[in-house]
Amino acid sequence: MQSKRLEMALYSTAGVAALLAVLIAANFIVSAFNARADLTQGGVYTLSAGTKAILAKLEAPVKVRLYYSQGSGAVPVGVKTFSKRVEDLLGEFRSAAGGKFVIEKFNPEPDSDAEESAQLDGVEGQLTNTGEKFYLGLSVSFLDQKAAIPVLAPDRERLLEYDITRAIAHVTAAKKPVVGVMSALPVMGRTLNPLTKQQPVEPWVLVSELKRLFDVRKVELDAKSIDEEIKVLLVIHPRDIREETEYALDQFVLRGGKLVAFVDPYAYFDQQPDMMNPFGGSQAGQSMLYRLFKAWGVEMELGKVIADLTFASGAGPRLLPTLLSLNQQALNMDDVVTSQVGTLLFPFGGAFKVKAAEGLKPTVLARTSKNSMPVDLIIATLSGEPSTRGFQPSGEEMPLAIRLAGKFRTAFPEGPPDAQPMPGRDRKKAEEKKPEAARAPQLRESAGENSVVLVADADMLADGAAVEVQDVFGQRVIIPRNGNLALAQGLIEQLSGDQALIGLRSRAAFTRPLTVIREMEALAQQQYLGKIKELEDTLNATQEKLQELQKTRAGPASAIFTAEQQAELENFRKKVAETRRELKELRKDLRVETDMLEFWTKAVNIALVPLLVALAGLALALAQRRRLRLAGSAT
């Protein structure tokens, strides 16, 4: 018996030693292959193809200095968790860069050299409610160029990869990108003109902000060509644009230039003389890229603006359904630009109909709700009840802003258009100068992939819609009203960088919203609105009935309600009371259902999963104990 136990002990020792040797050998072999797998939903640890393309083009190492207050009690719990995700993502950058991505970590404690280094690198400290300071930010440097992300915030988790990749693209760029601005409005400012009595105008805040990051150059609205140095062209309200200029834009896009165009069926901030009104007056200007839109498969109706009761501004007599306040529901949350602008003010804009030309892929950046419809320009600025009279929702979401990507073809297949003299010039002189300018050979198709962004409103970029300008102690202080300028700046910044930045996706978030609860709330909201519509229809029907009954009577006595009219009124009051009770029950049922669903969701995530793990562990322990008991009885 003793010899048998000794033999089993030897076998056990030899088995453990053999198993250990196999594990070491397997670990050594597998480590040589460096296999990695991202099993998270949405691939939160997987870099986008655009990031990998930018890293693959690095000619020298990029240095990232990460500043994080480790071990500090001042750091909020959420930031501590987020900092680990930042480190994990930086590790993915290092793995993909093949030795050309260097990470240096610093712990900027108070009054330390690391804190001084953080301040020199442009990383800012954050204050807690108790006044304590902590750091979470980074700087990116390449040769003598440096860019900082002063604060890494959990709120921008979806854009973490984009922010880092954009910083890399910025420091590795040779010089400031050149951005052109073309507009029928004085967006670049205007000096005093004694001849036309035009007053001086300050440059739009948008242009002033762009000049901080780019080399901004003005492009005339009658330009016959676009400067080769211009990488991105911002077109704002191209009113009365001529075919020659459209041809210049066409060739600009085909040679690889990036175009961002804000067109408008009703430019409120561009009041033009009304030639059709014999008494004078003014009307809002209109703009569109006629030939280019037709070639790209895009339409915009100039005689209509969009009204949307879901995103309307104001309420009651101040309800303005054509002044849209667009929130996250209207914006593309998978796009790196629109996912972070917050809200947009979209005043008296249009909508696109898109049937993209062959080779082009459209992406909707902003859209209406299904509770919207195009309305005539004559009621564009009406508010209150007149603005909703006859409102019939289209039942479909309409694109307000789109991105077209792919290979573009010329909008002028028949060749360049004939030169047209500017108004007021002598046609003979224009024809005499025509032979002197030799045109460049026409491009028929873009050589590679390109992108164009179209927005169906130009007023949103004007200072009156986008910002509030205050004078504080003699200083001009700009306060954004919304994300309008952030949208334009983000689009230009994205398009002016590496081409790979354009397709960079917005990362999936680690936190998951309770989408089922949101869907239930949306369904209940639809039912609620349906009850309101039913109540309004009942009211209208009753009023029509009363008017018919009133017509059947004559004389002064018509002001007195008859028994039939009184009965009709009582019937209506009962319907109103019943509908209100139903609405009250609907809201009550909604709260009960959502509360129960939220409770069970939390119960499953917090209690059930750990319970299942515990039960599995208990079952495994019992099975192992039974196996040992059987082995003991066998011996």
GIJOMO-V640129 format. One record per backbone hydrogen bond with DSSP energy under -0.5 kcal/mol. NH is the residue of the N-H (numbers start at 0). CO is the residue of the C=O. Records with the same first field share a line. If there is no record, write none. Layout:
NH: CO + CO
This chain:
4: 0
5: 1
6: 2
7: 3
8: 4
9: 5
10: 6
11: 7
12: 8
13: 9
14: 10
15: 11
16: 12
17: 13
18: 14
19: 15
20: 16
21: 17
22: 18
23: 19
24: 20
25: 21
26: 22
27: 23
28: 24
29: 25
30: 26
31: 27 + 28
32: 28 + 29
33: 29
34: 29
38: 36
42: 39
45: 42
46: 44
51: 47
52: 48
53: 49
54: 50
55: 51
56: 52 + 53
57: 54
61: 99
62: 140
63: 61 + 101
64: 62 + 138
65: 63 + 103
66: 64 + 136
67: 65 + 105
68: 134
69: 67
71: 68
74: 71
79: 75
80: 76
81: 77
82: 78
83: 79
84: 80
85: 81
86: 82
87: 83
88: 84
89: 85
90: 86
91: 87
92: 88
93: 89
94: 90
95: 91
96: 92
97: 93
98: 93
101: 61
103: 63
105: 65
107: 105
108: 106
111: 108
115: 111
116: 112
117: 113
118: 114
119: 115
120: 116
121: 118
122: 117
123: 149
125: 133
127: 131
130: 127
133: 125
135: 123
136: 66
137: 148
138: 64
139: 146
140: 62
141: 144
144: 141
146: 139
148: 137
149: 147
151: 135
152: 150
155: 152
156: 153
158: 155
159: 156
162: 158
163: 159
164: 160
165: 161
166: 162
167: 163
168: 164
169: 165
170: 166
171: 167
172: 168 + 169
177: 228
178: 176 + 214
179: 231
180: 216
181: 233
183: 235 + 236
186: 184
188: 185
189: 200
192: 197
193: 191
196: 192
197: 192
200: 189
203: 186
207: 203
208: 204
209: 205
210: 206
211: 208
212: 208 + 209
213: 209
214: 176
215: 213
216: 178
218: 180
222: 219
229: 226
230: 177
231: 177
232: 257
233: 179 + 231
234: 232 + 259
235: 181 + 233
236: 234 + 261
238: 236
240: 237
245: 241
246: 242
247: 243
248: 244
249: 245
250: 246
251: 247
252: 248
253: 249
254: 250
255: 252
256: 251
257: 230
258: 450
259: 232
260: 452
261: 234
262: 260 + 454
263: 286
266: 284
267: 265
269: 266
271: 269 + 282
273: 280
274: 272
276: 273
277: 275
279: 276
282: 271
284: 266 + 269
286: 263
287: 237
289: 287
292: 288
293: 289
294: 290
295: 291
296: 292
297: 292
298: 352
301: 299
303: 300
304: 374
305: 348
306: 372
307: 320
308: 370
309: 370
312: 319 + 322
317: 314
318: 315
319: 312
322: 319
323: 321 + 345
324: 310
325: 323 + 343
329: 326
330: 326 + 327
331: 364
332: 330
334: 331
338: 334
339: 336
340: 337
342: 340
343: 325
345: 323 + 343
346: 344
347: 321 + 345
349: 455
351: 398
352: 298
353: 351
354: 296 + 352
356: 295
359: 356
360: 404
361: 359
362: 402
364: 400
365: 400
366: 329
367: 397
371: 369
372: 306
374: 304
376: 302
378: 375
379: 376
381: 378
383: 318
385: 382
386: 383
387: 383 + 384
388: 384
390: 387
393: 371
394: 369
398: 351
399: 365
400: 365
401: 453
402: 362
403: 451
404: 360
405: 449
406: 358
407: 405
409: 443
414: 411
424: 421
429: 425
430: 426
431: 427
432: 428
433: 429
434: 430
435: 432
436: 432 + 433
437: 435
438: 436
445: 407
446: 253
449: 405
451: 403
452: 258
453: 401
454: 260
455: 399
460: 457
461: 458
464: 461
465: 461
466: 462
467: 478
469: 467 + 476
471: 469 + 474
472: 470
474: 471
476: 469 + 474
477: 475
478: 467 + 476
480: 465
481: 465
482: 342
486: 482
487: 483
488: 484
489: 485
490: 486
491: 487
492: 488
493: 489
494: 490
495: 491
496: 492 + 493
500: 497
501: 497 + 498
502: 498
503: 500
505: 333
506: 157 + 504
514: 512
517: 513
518: 514
519: 515
520: 516
521: 517
522: 518
523: 519
524: 520
525: 521
526: 522
527: 523
528: 524
529: 525
530: 526
531: 527
532: 528
533: 529
534: 530
535: 531
536: 532
537: 533
538: 534
539: 535
540: 536
541: 537
542: 538
543: 539
544: 540
545: 541
546: 542
547: 543
548: 544
549: 545
550: 546
551: 547
552: 549
557: 554
558: 555
559: 556
565: 561
566: 562
567: 563
568: 564
569: 565
570: 566
571: 567
572: 568
573: 569
574: 570
575: 571
576: 572
577: 573
578: 574
579: 575
580: 576
581: 577
582: 578
583: 579
584: 580
585: 581
586: 582
587: 583
588: 584
589: 585
590: 586
591: 587
592: 588
593: 589
594: 590
595: 591
596: 592
597: 593
598: 594
599: 595
600: 596
601: 597
602: 598
603: 599
604: 600
605: 601
606: 602
607: 602
608: 603
610: 606
611: 607
612: 608
613: 609
614: 610
615: 611
616: 612
617: 613
618: 614
619: 615
620: 616
621: 617
622: 618
623: 619
624: 620
625: 621
626: 622
627: 623
628: 624
629: 625
630: 626
631: 627
632: 628
633: 629
634: 630
